[in-house]
Amino acid sequence: MNPRRKQRLTWILVLVVGVSTAIGLMLYAMSQSINLFYTPSDFVEMEQGEKTPVVGQRMRVGGMVVDGSVERNRDTLEVKFNITDTGPEITVLYQGILPDLFREGQGIVAQGELIEPRVLKASEVLAKHDEEYMPPELAEKMKGIKHVNPNNPVDDSYNSSGDGQ
């Protein structure tokens, strides 16, 4: 083999191995920081399947706060509550101030670390709201304004004769 070709082949192999190593290290680093979103039903499916949740794993869990499950510590900001979606429940432990929209029956997303198979120690709790949400200041201003349906801009409250019948 020509020495020049041999040198080129060596450089190409070094480059391929270097790029492969760099991509492998980046993928490994990213896999350590990925937070996947789960529901309580996903936990049950994972426990029965091959992929069981690992204690110490960081994850996000979303669901509805179970009515009557919120327990607050009077001396600290510790809160314990359960979330569910269609049946199974996950216990969430959180220390801090909860969002204003947090309440029983409300949808939330908790991000944290799994400390037991169905117990999550949350570092962040986000409360979800529906699309109908309106800030109180805007709702106060809108009280006197008549709303028109964008699909039917004609006012249905009065017929063409104007007598309201």
C-alpha positions in Angstrom: 0.0 0.0 0.0 1.2 3.5 -0.8 2.5 5.3 2.3 0.4 8.4 1.5 -2.8 6.3 1.3 -1.8 4.5 4.5 -1.4 7.9 6.3 -4.8 9.1 5.0 -6.5 5.9 6.1 -4.9 6.2 9.6 -6.2 9.8 9.9 -9.7 8.8 8.7 -9.8 6.0 11.3 -8.6 8.3 14.1 -11.2 10.8 13.1 -14.0 8.2 13.0 -13.0 6.8 16.4 -12.7 10.3 17.9 -16.1 11.4 16.6 -17.7 8.1 17.7 -16.2 8.5 21.2 -17.4 12.1 21.4 -21.0 11.2 20.4 -21.0 8.3 22.8 -19.9 10.5 25.7 -22.6 13.1 24.8 -25.3 10.5 24.7 -24.2 9.1 28.0 -24.2 12.5 29.6 -27.7 13.3 28.2 -29.1 10.0 29.4 -28.2 11.0 33.0 -30.1 14.3 32.8 -33.3 13.2 31.0 -36.5 13.6 33.0 -39.2 11.6 31.5 -42.9 12.3 32.1 -44.9 9.5 33.8 -48.5 9.1 35.0 -49.4 7.0 38.0 -50.7 4.3 35.6 -47.3 4.2 34.0 -45.7 3.3 37.3 -48.0 0.3 37.7 -47.2 -0.8 34.1 -43.5 -0.4 34.7 -43.7 -2.4 38.0 -45.4 -5.2 36.1 -43.2 -5.1 33.1 -39.5 -5.1 32.5 -38.7 -1.5 33.1 -39.2 -0.9 36.9 -38.7 2.6 38.2 -35.3 2.8 40.0 -35.1 4.4 43.4 -32.9 7.5 43.0 -34.2 8.1 39.4 -35.2 11.7 38.5 -38.5 12.0 36.9 -41.7 14.0 36.3 -45.1 12.7 37.4 -48.4 14.2 36.4 -51.9 13.7 37.6 -54.8 15.0 39.7 -54.4 15.7 43.4 -56.5 13.2 45.3 -59.3 14.8 47.4 -58.5 14.6 51.1 -54.9 13.5 50.7 -53.1 16.8 51.3 -51.3 16.8 54.6 -49.4 19.9 55.7 -46.9 20.1 58.5 -47.8 23.1 60.7 -44.2 23.8 61.7 -42.5 23.6 58.4 -43.4 23.9 54.7 -43.5 20.2 54.2 -46.5 18.9 52.2 -47.5 15.3 51.5 -50.2 14.5 48.9 -51.3 11.8 46.5 -51.8 12.1 42.8 -53.8 9.8 40.5 -54.9 9.5 36.9 -57.4 6.6 36.5 -56.8 4.4 39.6 -53.3 3.9 41.1 -51.9 6.6 43.4 -48.4 8.0 43.8 -47.4 9.8 47.0 -45.5 13.1 46.5 -43.4 14.8 49.3 -42.6 18.4 48.8 -41.0 21.1 50.9 -41.7 24.6 49.9 -44.4 27.0 48.9 -46.9 25.4 46.6 -48.3 27.3 43.5 -51.4 29.4 44.0 -53.4 27.2 41.7 -52.6 24.0 43.8 -55.6 22.4 45.4 -57.3 19.1 45.7 -58.8 17.9 42.4 -56.4 20.1 40.4 -53.9 18.7 37.8 -50.3 19.0 38.7 -46.8 18.0 37.5 -44.2 17.2 40.1 -40.5 16.9 39.3 -38.1 15.2 41.6 -36.4 12.0 42.7 -38.0 8.6 43.4 -37.2 7.7 47.0 -39.5 4.6 47.2 -41.2 2.6 44.4 -44.3 4.8 44.6 -43.0 7.9 46.6 -41.6 10.9 44.8 -39.6 13.6 46.7 -40.4 16.6 44.6 -38.1 19.5 44.0 -40.7 21.4 41.9 -44.5 21.3 41.8 -46.3 22.9 38.9 -50.1 23.4 38.9 -51.9 23.2 35.6 -55.0 25.2 34.7 -57.5 24.9 31.8 -57.5 27.1 28.8 -60.4 29.1 30.2 -58.2 30.8 32.8 -58.3 34.5 33.0 -56.4 36.8 35.4 -58.8 38.3 38.1 -58.1 41.9 37.0 -59.1 41.1 33.4 -62.2 39.1 34.6 -63.3 42.2 36.6 -62.9 44.5 33.6 -64.8 42.0 31.3 -67.9 41.7 33.6 -69.9 44.4 31.8 -68.7 43.5 28.3 -71.1 41.3 26.2 -69.3 38.3 24.6 -70.0 37.4 21.0 -69.5 33.9 19.7 -66.9 34.1 17.0 -68.6 31.2 15.1 -71.9 33.0 15.1 -71.4 36.8 15.2 -75.2 37.4 14.9 -76.8 38.1 18.3 -79.2 35.3 19.0 -80.9 37.0 22.0 -83.2 39.0 19.7 -85.0 37.8 16.7 -85.4 40.0 13.6 -88.6 41.6 14.9 -86.7 43.0 17.9 -89.2 41.8 20.5 -87.0 39.2 22.1 -89.4 36.3 21.3 
